Amino acid sequence: MTGFLQDVFGLFRDFLKKRSGRRVANNFSYIIIGEILAKLIGFLAIVFIARTLSPELYGQYNTVISYVTFFLIVIDMGINSVVVREGSKDISNINNYMNKVLVFKAYLSVAAVILILISLLFVPYPPIIKSMIAIASMYIVLQGLKTFIECSFRITENMKFIAFGRILERTIFLLMALVFLHFHAHPISVVYAIITSFFVSLMANFYFSRRYVSYYLSWKVDWVFTKKLVKPAIWFGLAAFFTMIYSKLDVLMVSFLSTMVQVGFYAGAWQLVNAGVIMRGAIYSAFFPMSARKIPTSREYVKKLFFLLLAISILASVVTLALSIFSAEIIGLIFGERYDGSVPVLSILIWYVPLSVLGLWGVLVLDSTNNQKIHTYTTLFMAVVNVAFNIVLIPSLGAVGAAIASIVSGVLGLALVTFFGYKKWKEVDYGKKSFG
């Protein structure tokens, strides 16, 4: 074990000696620090919201947000990933990419809202929840545009602006939740708070992105450009959609197959797990621009990346074990006795974090070598397994059944993405190129 730790520290040291390695570490630091601060602020907001609302009302809020979040795929369609990948290869072309894609995104946003409103005709929710979903549709429009503007920061590797934007968004969310819930203790108040926070954050991102992008107003879509963009993007989009099904559908399935109280229990546990999920996203965001360049050209980079992610996953497992053991104390301290039903959910669901971090190696290899189609098939398999287990387990076990389904599909997904990532990596012809 000592020898392994020495090797890992050696890898970190060698990696940071490189200029490119220092750049990744710098960006990773901005994202991690930003996400930690944003998560802490957001966590205070969630604790206040959960304690102010009953588990049933808290479950209603999470049902609304989870429902509209599924339609983000219509706005994104995987385009952001392709913009970052291609833009990182030719930063001088950033104006062309950002402006042409922004026009297309505007039309996609309108389409997403229309689809949400139409879908409400077919879901068995009561009128009050349908009304909140209709209002919350504005949230995904703001989020979709905000994450697209962040592409300019990822391409130019200026992650500090992403960190600032997310801290600002969470801060405004906390303040607005305090104000709105003070006057009206209802889930709709939280919906208004999240819409306000994303609007302010979007405006801030737009302001700072003008350092790198000269925006111009146009309503004409360049269909030739868009077709070339969407073709590879669709696989990223499908992968994101299936990942969303795997990680987000649980809330909706619990709302359909059980009660809003069980949704509240599941959502309470998921808020704690989400800190680790954010860390995974931060790692991917920090490494993807460089991985898009290095993985197809440097065998040594791929090896170092694997051991770095393995070390992070082991550290995450240690933290996960502690959280699992003390889950009852943690839930009681944070959410109160009304959320005792979240305890067994947390002790199971928390293991999703180290599994997802370790699986990043295969994801980065596949996405960086233009094998996102395989990544998509893998997430589709995970989504199908998750849905199948949810259907079987939720009626009898409620939120606990949803947690078990997530872990089972996570283990199978880790095995698949690592296997295919390794297979595609071995097929890369590196010649005499080396890490540097």
N, C-alpha and C positions, 0 to 999 in steps of 0.2 A: 504493500500500500504506500509506503514511504517513497519507494522508487517511482511509482506512478505519479505521486504528487510532485516530485522533483521534475519529472518529465513535463508535466502540465505547466508548472511555473516557468520552466525553460522555454516552452512554446510561447507563453505569454511574453516573456522577455524578448525572444527573437522577433516575435510579431511586432512588438512596439518599437523595435529598432528601425524598422522600415518606415519611410515617410508615409506610405499608404496605410500601414498599420496604425500609425499615430493618428492619421486622419479618421480612420474608422473608430478608434478608441475615443477620440474627441467628440465625434458625432453621437456615438453610443452614450457617452456621458451626458451630453445635452438631453438626449431623448429619455434616458433612464431617470435623471434628476427631475426633468420636466414632468415625466409620467408619475414619478413618486409624489411630487408636490401636488400635481393635478389630482391624483388618486386620493391623497389624504384629504384635500379640500372636498372633492366629490364624495368621499366616504362620510365626512361630517354631514354633508347634505343628505345622503341616503339614510344615515342613522336618525337624523332629525325627522325625515319624512316617514320612515318606518315606525318610529315611536309616536309620531303625531297621528298617523293613520292606523287603523286596525289591520291585522293580517289580510282580511278580506279586501279592504280598500287598497292596500298596498299591492295585493295581487291584481286588482283591476288596473292599476297604473302600469304594472309590468306587462300585463297582457296587451295593453294599448301600444306601448313602445315596441314590444317584440313583434306585434302584428305589422306595424308600418315599416319596421326595419327590414323586413323581408323584401320590400319593394325598392330598397336601395340598389339592388342588382340591376334594376331597369335604368338607373341613372349612371351607375358605374360601368357595368358590362365588361369589367376587366380592363377597361381602357386606361385607367390610371397606371396599372403595372406596365403596360406596353409603353406609355409615354415616358415613364421613369427609365425603363430599360433602354429604349432607343435614344431618349434625350441624354442619358448618361454617356452614350457613345459619341455624341456630337452636340456639345453644349451650345455651340454657336447657332444651332437651329431651334433653340428653345422658344423664340417668339412665334415661329411658324407653327410649332406643335401646340403651344398653349392657346393661341388665339383661335385656330381652326377647331380645336377640340371643344373650347368653351362654348362656341355657337351650338355645336351638336349636343352638348350637355344641357343647354337651356331647353331644347326641344324634348330631350329625354326626361327632364324634370316635370314638364307639363304632362307627358305621357304617364309618368309614375303616379301623379296625383289622380288622374282620370281612372287609372286601373284600380287604385285604392277605393275610390268612390263606387265604382261598378262592383267590386268584390263584396262590398258591404251588403249587397242585395242577396248574397248567398250564404252568409255566415249566421249561425244561430245565437248571436250575442243580443242582449237586451238593448233597447234604443239608446240608453245613456252611454254605454260603452261604444256603440257605433258612432255616436256624436263626437266622443272624445277622439276616436280614431280619425274621423274626418278632419278635425282640427289639427291633430298631430301629424297629418300628412305634410304640413308645412315644415315640420322638423326635418324630415328626410331630404327635402329640397335643399335646405340650408346646410345640412351635413354633407350631402353629395357635392355641392359646390365648394364647401370648405376643404374637404379632403382633396378635391381636384387642384385647388390653388396651392395646397401643400406640395404638390408635385414639383413646383418650381424650386422649392427649398430642398427637396430630395435630390433633384437633378444637379443642382449647384452645390449640394452637400453642405447646406447651411441649416442644420437641424435645430439651431437655437431658436429660430423663428417658429418652428413647429412646437417646440417646448413652451415657448411663451404663449402661443395661441391656445394651447390646451389648458394651461394654468389659468389664463384669462377666462376661458369658457366655463371651467369648473367654479371659479370664484363668482362669476355672475350668476351661475346656476344656484349656488348656495345662498347668495343674497336674495335673489328673487323668490326662492322657495321659502325663505324665512318670512318675507313680506307677504306673498300671496297666501300661504297657509295660515298666517296669523289672521287674515280676514275671512278665509274660507277653507276649512280643513276638508278638502275634497281632492281626489286625483286630478281633476281638471286644472287645479291650481298648479300642480307640478308640471303638467303639460305646458302651460303658459310659461313657466319658469325655464324649461328646457328650450323652448322656441326662442325666447329672449336671449338666452346665453349663446346659442349657436349663431344668432344674427350678429351679435356684437363681435364674436370671435371671427366670423367670416369677414366682416369689415376690416378687422385688424390684419388678417392674413392678406387680404387684397391690398391694403396699404403697403405692407412690407414687401410683397412680391413684386411691386412696381420697380424695385431696385434691379430686378433681373428680367422682367418682362414688360414690354411696352404694349399695353392692351389697346385695342381699337374696336369700336362698335360695329358689328355686322350681324345681319340676320340670315345671310346666305350660307348654306352648308356646301362645303367642297366635297361632293360625293365621291370623287375619284380618290382623294386623300382619305376620306372616312372609310371607304371600302377596304383600303389597304391597312388601315388601322384596326378596324373591327375584326378582320379575319383572324389574326393571331390573338386579339384581345378576348374573343369569345370564349376561349379555353380558360383564360384567367378568370373571366366572369363566371363561367360555370363552376370552376373550382371554388371561387368565393361563395357562390350560391349554395353549393353542396356543403361547404364548411359551415355556412350559416345554418343550414338545416340541421347539421350535426350538433352545433353548439347552441343554437337559439330556439329550435323548434320545440325543445322540451317544455318551455314555458307555455306555448300555445297548446301542445298536446295535453299538458296537465289541465289547462283551462277547459279543453273539450271533454276530456275523459274523467276528470275529477272535479274539484271545487276551487273557487277563488282563494279559499283559505290555504289549500295545498300549494297553489301558485305562490302565495305570499311566503310560505315556508321555503319553497325551492328558490325563490328570488333572493331571500335573505342569505341563504348559503352561497348562492352564485355571486353575490356582491363581494364576498370575501375571496372567492376563487378568481374573480375577475381581475384582481391585482396581479396575479400570476399570468393571466392571459394577456394583459397589457404589456407585461415584461416580454412575453414572447413576441408580440407585435413590434415592440421597440427593437428587439434583436434583429428581427427580419428587416425592418426599415433601415437600420444602421448598416447591415451587411449586404443588402441586395444590390445597391448601385455598384459596389466594388466587385461583388460576386459575379454580376453580369459580365464584367470585364475579365476577371481573373479565372473563374472556374473553367471556361472553355480554353484557356491558354496556359494554366499553371497547375501541374499535378501537386506540387508541394503546398500550394494554397489550399487545395481541397482537403489534404490530410490535416493541415493545421486547423482548418475550420471544424473538422469532425471532432478533434480532441478538445477544442475550445468549447464547443457545444456540449460535449460529454461532461466536461468539468462543471459547466453551469447547471446541467441537468442533475448531477449528483448533489450539488449544493441545494438545488430546489427540492430534491427528495428529502434531505435532512430537515429542511424547514417544513415540508409537507407532513412528515411524520409527527413533528411536534404539534402542529395545528390539528392533526387528526386525533391525537391523544387527548388534547385539551379542548376539543370542540365544544363540549357542554359549557365550560367556563367562559369560552370566548363568546358564544352566542348569547349567554345570559348577561354578560357584561355589556355587550354592544347593543343588542336589540331588546333585551328584557325577557321576562318569563313568557310573555304571549307568543314568543317565537321558539319555544322549546322544540317544536316539530322540525326546526331547521338543523338540529344537532346531528341526527344520523345522516342527513343529506350532506352536510359539510364534511363529515368524517370519510365519506366515500368520494364525493365529487372533487375534493381537493387534489386527488391523485391525477387528475386531468392535466395539471400544470407540468410536472416533470415529463410526462409522456409527450406533451405537445412541444416542449422545448427540444427534446432529443430528436423529434421528428423533423425539426427545421433543417437538418443537414440534407436529408433527401429532398425536401421541398426546394431549397436553394439550388441544389444541383439540377433538378428537373426544370425549374423556372429559368435558370440561367443558360441552359443548353437547348432552349427552345423545345422542351419536352413537356410543356404545361398541359398537353393533352393527357399524358399519363397521370399527372397530378390531379387532373379533373376526374378521371376514372376512379382514382383512389378515394377521393373525397365523396364521389357518388356511392361507392361501396360502403363507406363509413356511414353516410346518410341513410342508406337503405337498412343497414344493420340497426342503426339507432332507432329509426322509426318502427321497425319490426319488434324490437325489444320493448319500446315504449308502449306499443299497442297491447302487448302481453302483460307487462308489469304494472303499468300505471293504475288500471282499474282496481287492483288488489293492494298495491303498495303505495300508491299516490306519488308524492315527490321523491321518495326513496327509490321507487322503481325507475324514475327518470334518471336519477343519479347513477344507478347500476348500468342502465343502457348506455350512458355516456362513456363510462369507463370501459365497458366491453368493446364498443366500437372504436374507442381510442387506442386500445392495445392492438387490435387488428389493423387499424390504419397506420400505426407506427411501423409495424412489421412490413406492410406493403410498400409504403413510401420509402423506407430505408432500402428494401430489396431492389426496387426499380431505380432508385437514385444511384445505388452502387453499380447496378448493371449498366446504366447509361454513362456513368463516369468512366467505366472501364472501356467504353467504346470510343471515348474521345482520343483523337490523335494529337498528342502534344509535341511530337518531334523532339527538338532539343530545347524547347522553351522551358524556363524555370521561374520559380517564384521571385518576384522583385518589384 
